[in-house]
Amino acid sequence: KMWRNIASQIGTGNAEWVTVETEPYQILTQLLEDAQEYSNVFAVCGEAGSGKTFTLRRYAESHKRVCLLQCNEFWNRKMFMQELLKSLGRDSSGYTAGEMISEAVMIIKTQECPLILLDEADKLNDQVMYFFITLYNQLEEHCGIVLCATDYLKKRIERGLKLNKKGYKEIYSRIGRKFIELDGVTSSDIASICLNNGVKDRQQIKEVIKESEWDLRRVRRKIHALKRSI
């Protein structure tokens, strides 16, 4: 089901796809393992199309006690907490936002090595970002939290620090005053994806690399187009 969902999002239909553990995938997975095992908090930035979302989804599906939230710009605090409780398997009906966060914290504190993943965290508005501070304060040293986004999140936090915006110093402190920046996929990664998905002609592989703009969605579409033209 997961592979079908990804295929539909990328637009390649139901053709079988062989996944390849790229360098960004391996590095991000190691960070997620560290965050979960040692209750660490990280902010990870990477280019669009580098496979961040796929890596988070795959990790969440293959590990227990992982809450993955796909953030949206239209979320308010209550919607954020509704999604968190939903990922914990709880119904949020009738709760206020404050009651929901208390309920979520209570559930998470009963778990061993829980992990919260906030994908596309740069989409969260300031009010929801403040909830990150609350979660951190109540779950410190018990739950790992990873914010994952493009470098817009880094620029936004840095700008907020310069303007002395409310909450930004606290957010920056809680991520260790550091953004972990993932390198993009390499030519070797793309070549490996081509080879594992039936594109073995050296010239075609060069063509995929050249046209990819280092975006895995473009890589997949190009491979799909080449295979359809055979």
Stockholm file with secondary structure:
# STOCKHOLM 1.0

chainA/1-230         KMWRNIASQIGTGNAEWVTVETEPYQILTQLLEDAQEYSNVFAVCGEAGSGKTFTLRRYAESHKRVCLLQCNEFWNRKMFMQELLKSLGRDSSGYTAGEMISEAVMIIKTQECPLILLDEADKLNDQVMYFFITLYNQLEEHCGIVLCATDYLKKRIERGLKLNKKGYKEIYSRIGRKFIELDGVTSSDIASICLNNGVKDRQQIKEVIKESEWDLRRVRRKIHALKRSI
#=GR chainA/1-230 SS CHHHHHHHHHTCTTCCCCCCCCHHHHHHHHHHHHHHHHTCEEEEECCTTSSHHHHHHHHHHHSSSEEEEECCTTCCHHHHHHHHHHHTTCCCTTCCHHHHHHHHHHHHHTSSSCEEEEETGGGSCHHHHHHHHHHHHHHTTTCEEEEEECHHHHHHHHHHHHTTCTTHHHHHHHTTTCCEECCCCCHHHHHHHHHHTTCCCHHHHHHHHHHHTTCHHHHHHHHHHHHHHC
#=GC SS_cons         CHHHHHHHHHTCTTCCCCCCCCHHHHHHHHHHHHHHHHTCEEEEECCTTSSHHHHHHHHHHHSSSEEEEECCTTCCHHHHHHHHHHHTTCCCTTCCHHHHHHHHHHHHHTSSSCEEEEETGGGSCHHHHHHHHHHHHHHTTTCEEEEEECHHHHHHHHHHHHTTCTTHHHHHHHTTTCCEECCCCCHHHHHHHHHHTTCCCHHHHHHHHHHHTTCHHHHHHHHHHHHHHC
//
